[in-house]
Amino acid sequence: MTTRRLFHWLVAVALSVPPCAWAQQATRLPTVGILSDGGPTACASGAPGYAVACMVDGLRALGYVEGRNIAFEYRFANGDYKRLPLLAAELVALRPDVVYTLSTAGADAAAKATTMIPIVVGPAGEVTLSRLAGNLARPVGNVTGQTLNFAEQNQKCLQLLKELAPRTSRVAVITNPDSPVFDQVSGFLGPAAAQLGVTLVRIEARNVSDLPQAFAVVVASGADAILMLDEAVLAGSREVRMQVSEWALSRRLPVASSNERFAADGALVSLGTDIPAIARRAAFYVHRILGGAKPADLPVERPTVFKLSVNRKTAATLGLTIPQSVLLRADEVIR
């Protein structure tokens, strides 16, 4: 082919390609797929305590600007765990460079949707991440991130509840039946309850609209205290936390939770993981993967910092005195 013919052939090829295709190839940005249990409000910049918002803000702090050097694709389950597998499949079909998710259910859904695209989880239960990563120190699959020691954390919450309210004998454990941890409640809390001499009553609630029925079951069960497990959809909702705290206070029932924001919203005590710190660490993992790292290069990390909060005002209303030993080790005392 002569040079002249080659030139005309190249021009013809170029003209046969739609301009939008050239634009797409030229502007294709590194893309992060985000799979969330919650709704769009959880991704608003600066949204307090929300893992999605904190992860995205963490990427901004690392120099990423949406539309300039990074793109995000969001999928929100809006509190419906059953939608996660479909949403994960939608994200994977878009072929993002990495998927970020923030719960045990999200991690399972993402891992079932792809074994090729790297997945960063921050956070999820330790049992789940151990299974998905294969090796916490050097993941053998496509999943890594930050884990929670969910069992130990809730055992300590139950111990704190008994320490602050010694007369507690029957504890209503309110949690979401769609959560993967629901069926594990008896297994990880049963031995601690037996040691403390308390009986557990497991009560279901999926969202704020289920609370009136859950409260009726609490009354019927004769429970004299409430334990709220930290779970993204239920305890992760401030509306839920406020309603549970206000109702329990009206019934003079102490509330403990492994959600670190619960005491600030009226519960007696909360012992939680620093979720914003975990999400910001997840942002660093996403950054590393976008830079070429593999999940095997990024060990699964366990949280080392927990926040103990006690609500002195709630304790006074309940007629309880917070022991000095608890006050001394509390990170936050709400007055």
N, C-alpha and C positions, 0 to 999 in steps of 0.2 A: 504494500500500500504506500503510495507516495505521501509526502508530507502534507501536500494540499488536501488530498482525500482524507487523510487521518484527521486533519483539522476540522473538515466539514462533518466527519463522522462524530467527533467529540461534541461539536456544537449541536448536532441532531440529538444525541443522547441527552445532553444537558437540557435541551428544550422539551424533551419527552417526560422529564421528571417534574411533577407539580412543584411550584415554588414553596408550598407549605412543607413539603418533604425535606427540601434543603434547609428550611428554617428550623424544622424539628431536629435535624441532625446537628445543626450548628449550635442550637441553644439547649441541648439535652444536658440537664444538670444532675449532679449526684442526688439521688432520691431516697428519702426515708419514708417507709410505710409505717403508719402509727395505728395500732389496733387497741382500742380503748373499751373497757366495760361500760364507761359512763357516757355522758353527752358532750356536745360541743363546748359548753361552758368550762369544761375541764382543761381546755387547751388555751384559754385566754391568758395572755402574758401577765404574769404576776398573780394568777389565781392562787390563793393561799393553800399550800399543802397538796395541791393536785400534782400527781406525778407527771402527767403529760406536759402541763405548763412548765414545771420545773426542768424537765428534760429539754424542752425546746429553748427555754431561757439559758440552760447550760450550754447548748450549742451556740447560741448568740454570743455568750461570753467567750467562746472559743474562736469567734471571728466569722461565724456563718450568718449570712444575710439571705433570707428567703427571696427567691427570684433572681439573686445575683450569683451565689455559689452553692445554693442548696434548694431543693424542692421537697415539699411534704405532701403525702397523700394520707388523708385521715379516713378511718372507718370507726363509727361509734355504735356500740350495741345499745346505748340508752337504757342500761340496767337489765337488759334481757340476755342472759348468758347463752341462751339457745341460739342466738344469732351469730355468735362469734365464729363458728366454723365457716359459715357462708361469707362473712365479712373478711375472714383471713384468706379465703380462696380468691375473693375479689382483689385483695391487695397483691397477692402473689401473681395474679394474672397480669398486673401492671409491671412486673419485673423490677421492683425497687432494688436498690443496692443493699439495703439492710431493712429489717423489720424491727420496730420497737413495740413492746407490749408491757403491761404493768400489773399482771395478775397471774395466778396459777391457771385459771381457766383460759386466759389469753395465750399463755405460753403453750398449753396443750393444743389449742386450736391452730396456732401458727406453726407449731412443729408438725402437725398432721398435714398442713397445707403444703409444706415444702421441706425438703431435706437438703436443698442446695443454697438457698438465699440465707445469709447469716441472720440470726435472730438474737437481739439483745433484750433481756428481760430485767425489769427493775421496778419493783421486786416481785418475787413469787415464792411459794413454799419450798422449803429445802428438799422435801421428799420428791417433789415434781422436778426441780432442777437437777437433782442427783440422777433421776431417771433419764431426763432428756439430754443432759450433758455427757452422761456416761462416766466421766471422771471430772470431779470438781477442780482439781489442780490443773488438768490439761484436757479440756473438753474434746471428746472424740467425734462429736457430731457438728451440727451447725448452730447450736444454742449455747449461749453463755449469759452472764449478767450478775445480778445481785439477788441474794436469797434472804428469806426470813426464817428465824428459828421460831416458827409459829407455835409449836407445842409448848416449848419452855416458857415463852413469853406469856401465854395464857395461863399456864400453871402458876406463874408468879403473880399474875393478876388475881387469881383466885385466892392465893395466899395473902395478898395485900388486903383483899376484901374481908377476909376472916380476921386479919390483924386489926383492921380499923373498925370492924363491926363484929366483935367476938360472939355475939348471940346468933349470928347467922347460922342457920341449919339447913335451909332449902333454897337453892339458887336456880333461878330461871336463866337458862342460857339461850339468848335470842340470836338467831343467825339465819342466813338465807339458805333455803333448801336447795337452790340451784347451784350454790357454791360447792366446789370440789371438796372442801373441808367439812361439809355438813355431816357426812357419814363417819367422819373420823373423831367427832367430838367425844364420844364415850371412851374411845381408845386413848386419847392423849390427856383427857381431863379426869377420867374415872379414877385412876390410882391416886392422883393428888386430892381429889374430893374425898376418897376413902380415908386418906391419911389425916385430912382436916376435920373429918367427921361431918361432912355435909352431903346432902343429896342433890343431884343435878336433875333439872327438868328441862328437856330440850324443846324449844318453842320456835315455830317457823314464822318468818316474815320476809317477803321479797322486796318490799318498798314501803314508802310512807303510808300508802293507802291500806296496807295490811296491819298497821299498828293497833288500831282499835280492837281488832280481833285478837291480836297477840296479847294486848293488855288484859282482855277478858280471860284468856287462858292463864296468864300470870296470877290473877286473882283466884281463879278456880283451883289452881294447883297449890295454893297456900304458900307460895314462895315468899321469902322475907328479904330477898336481895336479887339483883340482876347482874349478869355478866354479859356484855356485848362483845362478841368476837370482832376483831378488825377485819372487815370485808369491804371490798371496794364499792359495791353498790349500796349496801345498807348502812353500815357504820361510816362509810365514806361520805354520806349525805349529811350536811349540817342540819337540814330540816328534820331528819330522823333523829340526830343527836339531841337537838333541842326538845323535840316532842317527848322522847324517852326520858330525858332528864327532868322535864317539868312534870310529866305524869308521875314518875317515880317519887319525886319530892312531895307531890300532893298526897301520895300514899305512904310517905315516910319509909321508902325503900332505898337503901344505898345501891348505887350503880358503880360498877368497875368495868373498865374496857381496855383492850390492847390497842385501841385507836388513840394515838397520842394527842388528839385534839378534844377528846371527850370531856375531860375534866374542865377545860376552859368553857365548854358549853353546858356545864351544870352537873356533871357526874361527880361522885365523891372522889374517885381516883382513876388515873389512867397510866398505863405503862406501855409506851409505844416506841416503835422504831422511828428514826428521823427520816421520814419518807422523802422530803425534799433533798436531803443529802444523798440518798440512794439514787434518786432520779438524776441528779447532777452528775453522779458518778457514771450512770448509764449513758449520759450524753458523751462523756469521755470515751466510753467503749464504742459508741457509734462513730465518733470522730476517728478512733484508731482503725476501725474497719473501713471507713471511707478512705483512709490513707493506705489501705492495702493489707492490714493485719487480718488474720484468720481467727475464728473463735478459739481454736486450739492455743493461740498466743495469749489469750485473755482468761485467766483462771476465774472461776465463779467465786465471788466474794461474799462473806458473811458480815452482817452489820456488827459493829463493835460498840456503837453508841446508842443508848436507850434513854428515853426521857420519862422521868417519873414526875407526874403532876398530881397535886392534891388540892382539893377545893375546900378551903377553911370555912367559907360561908355556908356551903352545903352541909358540911359536918356539923356546924352549929345548929342549923335548921333541923337536922336529924337527931340532935342531942348527943352527938358523938365527940369525943376528944381525940384528936390526932396525936398519937404517941410521939414523943420527942425524937425517938430513933428514926421514925419515918420522915419527920420534918427535916432532920439533919441530912438525909440522903436524897431529899426531893430536889429536883431541878427547877421546879416551879411551884410556888405556893400561891393559890388564887384566894384573894381576901374579899 
